[in-house]
């Protein structure tokens, strides 16, 4: 299981809706073999949740018996209510941790990096919500006519998971019950009933909610390719990761600058068409590529492979000798710039080799890249 920092938390996954706009129970729709709700459950299990609480229809409880046996952490099944807020309440009161992350099962593309941002923020704030900027013009419509244009720079779209102190959330729910008030979003409930404003963190454009059948079809069309690279290390020179200099006095044994992350990314992109690999395209026998900047190699490849849209880039780099975490944001931003995508679509994780093999002994650096595209 992947270990990430921040508070311990219970994951409350809400899947009790009837799917009126979708035309059926969308949480059981399959995406490349897995149901939407299974994808959400597994992702939170991978992202260090202490327990999973699935709020769903009682008639579906037997369906999840087999899934429960395959999950590495406990799964509790809780019956949903007539409205979303009642379903969330039913799930939250069964949570054992001090903090809860409430998530819509219909957002199956949540990633550990976003969850980590929420968990870290919960160390300082009782309520945390992920948001993304609004790219389109936003207006208010009355009786079929545009009445007012809003400043989209101040408008944000709210996502889940949303993180809360459990007792604070229960207090707000109890007040709402007494008042007979109903809320479609927990953060607005806290603000209106308790005066508690939620702290916001960056969400992810890829963490969208499945609402219509077209959304499922788009996910089914997405594909993932893998890129990999490894280089031994030597004394002297500089070490670049993702186009960013992370160390001096150490460098890779390579024909080019030996940037393993960009090399793995190049291999992943070349896999889209399956026409070549980095070693064939840029052979170490060709003096043209001697000490070449890997950013230039990537630009060369992007001119050859066209007609695809990048949905997500997930990078894992293993290095024993230098801590890469301080460079994470700069590496993400540089990869995003090279690919002409938003940094929110790039995930970067750094691991050590735990003294095992060439990586663990500090004699090599390696990288894996998963690229999702359509």
C-alpha positions in Angstrom: 0.0 0.0 0.0 1.2 3.5 -0.8 2.0 5.7 2.2 1.3 9.4 1.9 1.5 12.1 4.6 -1.2 13.9 6.4 -4.0 13.0 8.9 -5.4 9.5 9.2 -8.9 9.4 7.7 -12.0 7.4 6.9 -13.1 7.5 3.3 -16.9 7.9 2.9 -17.8 7.1 -0.7 -21.4 8.0 -1.6 -23.1 5.8 -4.2 -26.8 5.9 -3.3 -28.1 8.1 -6.1 -30.7 6.9 -8.7 -28.8 8.3 -11.7 -31.8 10.1 -13.2 -29.8 12.2 -15.7 -27.6 9.2 -16.5 -30.6 6.9 -17.0 -29.7 4.2 -14.5 -27.4 3.3 -11.6 -24.1 4.7 -13.1 -21.9 3.4 -10.3 -22.2 -0.1 -11.6 -21.4 0.8 -15.2 -18.1 -0.8 -16.3 -15.1 1.1 -17.5 -12.6 -1.2 -19.2 -13.7 -4.1 -17.0 -14.1 -2.3 -13.7 -17.3 -0.7 -12.3 -17.2 3.0 -11.4 -17.7 2.3 -7.7 -14.9 -0.3 -7.6 -12.5 2.2 -9.2 -13.3 4.7 -6.4 -13.0 2.2 -3.6 -9.7 0.8 -4.9 -8.2 4.2 -5.3 -8.8 5.2 -1.7 -7.4 1.9 -0.5 -4.3 2.7 -2.5 -4.2 6.2 -1.1 -3.8 5.2 2.6 -7.4 5.4 3.9 -7.9 3.7 7.3 -11.2 2.3 6.2 -13.8 2.5 3.4 -17.4 3.4 4.1 -19.6 2.8 1.1 -23.1 4.4 1.2 -25.3 2.7 -1.3 -28.7 1.1 -1.8 -29.5 -1.8 0.5 -30.5 -4.0 -2.4 -26.9 -3.7 -3.7 -25.2 -4.9 -0.4 -24.8 -8.5 -1.7 -23.0 -7.2 -4.8 -20.1 -5.8 -2.7 -19.4 -9.0 -0.7 -16.9 -10.2 -3.3 -15.3 -6.8 -3.6 -14.9 -6.5 0.1 -12.9 -9.7 0.2 -10.5 -8.3 -2.5 -9.8 -5.0 -0.7 -6.7 -4.6 1.5 -8.6 -2.5 4.1 -12.0 -2.8 5.8 -15.1 -1.9 3.9 -18.4 -1.0 5.7 -21.7 -0.9 3.8 -24.2 1.7 4.9 -27.7 2.3 3.6 -28.2 5.6 1.8 -31.0 8.2 2.5 -33.6 9.8 0.3 -31.3 12.8 -0.3 -27.5 13.1 -0.7 -27.0 14.9 2.6 -28.8 12.1 4.5 -26.6 9.6 2.8 -23.4 11.5 3.7 -24.6 11.7 7.3 -25.3 8.0 7.5 -21.8 7.3 6.3 -20.0 9.9 8.5 -21.5 8.6 11.7 -20.0 5.2 11.1 -16.5 6.5 10.6 -13.9 5.6 13.3 -11.3 8.3 12.5 -11.3 11.9 13.6 -11.2 13.1 10.0 -13.4 12.0 7.0 -13.0 12.5 3.3 -16.4 12.5 1.6 -16.3 11.5 -2.0 -18.8 11.0 -4.9 -18.4 7.5 -6.3 -19.2 9.0 -9.7 -15.7 10.6 -9.7 -13.5 7.4 -10.3 -10.4 9.3 -11.4 -9.3 10.6 -8.0 -5.6 10.4 -7.5 -3.3 10.1 -4.4 -1.7 13.5 -5.0 -5.0 15.3 -4.6 -5.9 13.3 -1.5 -2.5 14.2 -0.1 -3.1 17.9 -0.6 -6.4 17.6 1.3 -4.9 15.5 4.1 -2.0 18.0 4.6 -4.4 20.9 4.7 -6.5 19.2 7.3 -3.5 19.5 9.7 -4.2 23.3 9.7 -7.9 23.6 8.7 -11.1 21.8 9.9 -12.6 21.8 6.4 -10.9 21.4 3.1 -12.4 21.4 -0.4 -10.7 20.9 -3.8 -11.7 23.4 -6.6 -10.7 24.1 -10.2 -10.9 27.3 -12.2 -13.8 27.9 -14.5 -12.6 28.1 -18.1 -15.8 29.2 -19.7 -17.7 32.5 -19.4 -20.2 32.3 -16.6 -23.5 34.1 -16.7 -26.8 34.3 -14.7 -29.9 33.5 -16.8 -33.4 34.6 -16.0 -36.5 33.8 -18.1 -34.4 32.6 -21.0 -32.1 35.7 -21.2 -28.6 36.5 -19.9 -29.0 39.0 -17.1 -25.5 39.2 -15.7 -22.0 38.1 -16.5 -19.9 36.9 -13.6 -16.2 37.3 -13.1 -14.9 33.8 -13.9 -11.5 34.6 -12.2 -13.4 34.5 -8.9 -15.6 31.5 -9.8 -14.4 28.0 -9.0 -15.9 24.5 -9.5 -16.1 22.4 -6.4 -15.0 18.8 -6.5 -14.8 15.9 -4.1 -13.3 14.4 -1.9 -13.9 17.0 0.7 -12.1 16.7 4.0 -13.6 17.5 7.4 -13.2 17.0 11.1 -15.9 14.4 11.7 -17.4 15.9 14.9 -17.7 19.4 13.2 -19.6 17.8 10.3 -21.9 15.9 12.5 -22.7 19.0 14.5 -23.7 20.8 11.3 -25.9 17.9 10.2 -27.7 17.9 13.6 -28.5 21.6 13.3 -29.7 21.1 9.7 -32.0 18.3 10.9 -33.5 20.5 13.6 -34.0 23.4 11.1 -35.3 21.0 8.4 -32.7 22.4 6.1 -31.2 20.5 3.1 -27.8 21.1 1.5 -26.3 19.6 -1.6 -22.8 20.3 -0.5 -21.2 19.9 3.0 -18.9 22.9 2.7 -21.8 25.3 2.1 -23.7 23.7 5.0 -20.7 24.4 7.4 -20.6 28.0 6.2 -24.3 28.7 6.5 -25.0 26.9 9.8 -21.7 27.2 11.7 -19.9 30.1 9.9 -17.0 27.8 9.1 -15.4 28.6 5.8 -13.6 25.7 4.0 -10.0 26.1 3.0 -9.5 25.4 -0.8 -6.8 23.4 -2.5 -6.2 22.8 -6.2 -8.4 20.1 -7.6 -7.8 18.2 -10.9 -9.5 18.6 -14.3 -9.3 14.8 -14.7 -11.3 14.3 -11.4 -14.6 15.0 -13.2 -18.0 13.7 -12.2 -19.8 11.2 -14.4 -23.2 12.6 -15.0 -24.3 11.5 -18.5 -23.7 8.4 -20.5 -21.3 10.4 -22.8 -19.0 10.8 -19.8 -18.7 7.0 -19.5 -17.9 6.6 -23.2 -15.2 9.2 -23.0 -13.5 7.2 -20.2 -13.8 4.0 -22.1 -12.0 5.5 -25.0 -9.0 6.6 -22.9 -5.9 4.4 -23.1 -2.7 4.1 -21.0 0.8 3.5 -22.1 4.0 2.8 -20.0 7.4 4.3 -20.4 10.5 3.2 -18.5 14.2 4.2 -18.2 17.2 3.5 -16.0 20.8 4.9 -15.9 23.8 4.1 -13.8 25.3 7.1 -12.0 28.8 8.5 -12.0 30.7 11.2 -10.2 30.9 14.7 -11.7 28.5 16.7 -13.9 24.8 17.5 -13.2 21.7 15.4 -12.7 18.5 16.4 -14.3 15.0 15.0 -13.6 12.1 16.0 -15.7 14.3 18.8 -17.2 15.1 20.2 -13.8 18.6 20.2 -12.3 18.3 18.4 -9.0 22.0 17.8 -8.2 25.6 18.6 -9.0 28.7 16.4 -8.7 26.7 13.4 -9.9 25.4 12.5 -13.3 24.0 9.6 -15.4 26.1 7.4 -17.7 24.3 8.2 -20.9 24.8 9.3 -24.5 22.5 12.3 -24.0 22.0 14.2 -20.8 20.4 11.0 -19.3 17.2 12.5 -17.9 15.4 9.3 -17.0 12.0 10.9 -16.5 11.9 12.6 -19.9 13.3 9.4 -21.5 10.6 7.3 -19.9 8.0 9.9 -21.0 9.4 9.8 -24.6 9.1 6.0 -24.6 5.5 6.2 -23.4 4.6 8.7 -26.2 6.3 6.5 -28.8 4.2 3.6 -27.5 1.1 5.4 -28.7 1.9 4.5 -32.3 4.2 1.7 -31.5 6.6 2.8 -34.3 9.8 2.9 -32.3 11.5 3.3 -28.9 13.9 5.9 -27.7 17.0 3.7 -28.2 16.1 3.2 -31.9 15.1 6.8 -32.6 18.1 8.3 -30.8 20.9 5.6 -31.0 24.1 6.1 -28.9 26.1 5.5 -32.1 24.8 8.8 -33.6 27.0 11.7 -32.6 24.1 14.0 -33.4 22.5 13.1 -30.1 25.8 13.2 -28.0 25.0 15.2 -24.7 21.6 16.2 -26.2 19.1 18.0 -24.0 16.3 15.5 -23.4 13.8 18.4 -23.6 14.8 18.7 -27.3 14.4 15.0 -27.8 10.9 15.2 -26.4 10.1 18.1 -28.7 11.3 16.1 -31.6 9.1 13.1 -30.7 6.0 15.4 -30.2 6.4 16.5 -33.8 6.4 12.9 -35.0 3.5 11.6 -32.8 0.4 13.7 -33.2 -3.4 13.5 -33.0 -3.7 12.5 -29.3 -4.9 14.3 -26.2 -3.0 13.8 -22.9 -5.4 13.2 -20.0 -2.9 12.3 -17.3 0.8 11.9 -16.8 1.8 9.8 -13.7 5.6 9.8 -13.0 7.5 7.6 -10.4 11.2 8.3 -10.0 13.5 6.1 -7.8 16.7 7.7 -6.5 18.6 7.0 -3.3 21.2 9.8 -3.2 19.1 13.0 -3.5 15.7 13.9 -2.1 13.4 14.8 -5.0 10.4 16.0 -3.0 11.6 19.6 -2.8 11.7 19.7 -6.6 8.3 18.1 -7.2 6.4 21.2 -8.2 9.1 22.5 -10.4 9.4 19.1 -12.2 5.6 18.9 -12.6 5.5 22.5 -14.0 8.3 21.8 -16.5 6.8 18.6 -17.8 3.5 20.3 -18.2 5.2 23.2 -20.1 6.9 20.7 -22.4 3.7 18.9 -23.1 1.6 22.1 -23.2 -0.9 20.8 -20.6 -2.0 22.0 -17.1 0.4 21.0 -14.2 -2.7 19.6 -12.5 -2.6 16.8 -15.1 0.9 15.8 -14.0 1.6 13.6 -11.0 5.1 13.1 -9.7 6.2 10.7 -6.9 9.7 10.1 -5.6 10.8 6.8 -4.0 14.0 5.5 -2.5 15.4 2.0 -3.1 15.6 1.0 0.6 19.2 -0.1 0.1 18.0 -2.8 -2.3 19.9 -3.3 -5.6 21.6 -0.7 -7.7 19.0 2.0 -6.9 19.1 1.4 -3.2 22.9 1.4 -3.2 22.9 4.8 -4.9 24.5 3.5 -8.1 21.5 4.2 -10.5 18.4 6.2 -11.1 15.2 4.9 -12.8 11.8 6.2 -13.8 8.3 4.9 -14.7 5.8 7.0 -16.6 2.1 6.1 -17.1 0.5 8.3 -19.7 -3.3 8.3 -20.2 -4.6 9.7 -23.5 -7.4 9.7 -25.9 
